[in-house]
Amino acid sequence: MSVADEILALYAKRGGATYGEGVTQSEHALQTAWLAEKSGAAPELVVAALLHDIGHLLHDLPEDIAERGIDTRHESLASAWLSKHFNPAVTEPVRLHVDAKRWLCAVEPGYFDTLSEASKLSLKLQGGPMSEEESAAFAALPRSAEAAELRRWDDAAKEIGLKTPDFDHFRPHLESALRHRRL
């Protein structure tokens, strides 16, 4: 089974789980990728958008884990798994998308107020808004700008009933990004 097939099978098996925002994991992934694609993002960033929350599908923790006060560190789990197959143009925005939320809360007035209740809850578990020192360090990281873009698509990708392209539409992006890993 190819890595692309493995990813699509994972979404077929576990993507129907709730995202906690009225959409499923698959719907959220597809909406995020579609927003990235519509904005003209590079193909590898579209893949990062599609796979940014795959960590939720890789662990066996209950769907309501955040309500139990536990941070799954899904971004680290996702990045570690994806790093076996993709280059940093995919894995780093995934790894940094939670920190991007913390950074945006610290540096952009009003950003916190745009977050859903579930995102506000997870923000508390993830360390809250960054300090000035943390914000400066985050902004200096390679791929932090891409992570912030991904974060904005992530925030917007929670629309119930939104029609998007399916996973097969994004398969060429996946396969292209996998080929770039081997270069």
JOJOTA-V557807 format. One record per backbone hydrogen bond with DSSP energy under -0.5 kcal/mol. NH is the residue of the N-H (numbers start at 1). CO is the residue of the C=O. If there is no record, write none. Layout:
# JOJOTA-V557807
nh=NH co=CO
nh=NH co=CO
This chain:
# JOJOTA-V557807
nh=6 co=2
nh=7 co=3
nh=8 co=4
nh=9 co=5
nh=10 co=6
nh=11 co=7
nh=12 co=8
nh=13 co=9
nh=14 co=10
nh=15 co=11
nh=17 co=14
nh=19 co=23
nh=21 co=23
nh=25 co=17
nh=26 co=15
nh=28 co=24
nh=29 co=25
nh=30 co=26
nh=31 co=27
nh=32 co=28
nh=33 co=29
nh=34 co=30
nh=35 co=31
nh=36 co=32
nh=37 co=33
nh=38 co=34
nh=39 co=35
nh=40 co=37
nh=41 co=36
nh=45 co=42
nh=46 co=42
nh=47 co=43
nh=48 co=44
nh=49 co=45
nh=50 co=46
nh=51 co=47
nh=52 co=48
nh=54 co=51
nh=56 co=53
nh=57 co=54
nh=58 co=54
nh=59 co=55
nh=65 co=62
nh=68 co=64
nh=68 co=65
nh=69 co=66
nh=70 co=65
nh=72 co=70
nh=76 co=73
nh=77 co=73
nh=78 co=74
nh=79 co=75
nh=80 co=76
nh=81 co=77
nh=82 co=78
nh=83 co=79
nh=84 co=81
nh=85 co=82
nh=86 co=82
nh=90 co=87
nh=91 co=87
nh=92 co=88
nh=93 co=88
nh=94 co=90
nh=95 co=91
nh=96 co=92
nh=97 co=93
nh=97 co=94
nh=100 co=96
nh=101 co=97
nh=102 co=98
nh=103 co=99
nh=104 co=100
nh=105 co=101
nh=106 co=102
nh=107 co=103
nh=108 co=104
nh=109 co=107
nh=111 co=108
nh=114 co=110
nh=114 co=111
nh=115 co=111
nh=115 co=112
nh=120 co=116
nh=121 co=117
nh=122 co=118
nh=123 co=119
nh=124 co=120
nh=125 co=121
nh=126 co=122
nh=127 co=124
nh=128 co=123
nh=130 co=102
nh=135 co=131
nh=136 co=132
nh=137 co=133
nh=138 co=134
nh=139 co=135
nh=140 co=136
nh=141 co=138
nh=144 co=141
nh=147 co=143
nh=148 co=144
nh=149 co=145
nh=150 co=146
nh=151 co=147
nh=152 co=148
nh=153 co=149
nh=154 co=150
nh=155 co=151
nh=156 co=152
nh=157 co=153
nh=157 co=154
nh=158 co=156
nh=160 co=158
nh=162 co=159
nh=169 co=166
nh=170 co=166
nh=170 co=167
nh=171 co=167
nh=172 co=168
nh=174 co=170
nh=175 co=171
nh=176 co=172
nh=177 co=173
nh=178 co=174
nh=179 co=175
nh=180 co=176
nh=181 co=177
nh=182 co=178
nh=182 co=179
nh=183 co=179
nh=183 co=180
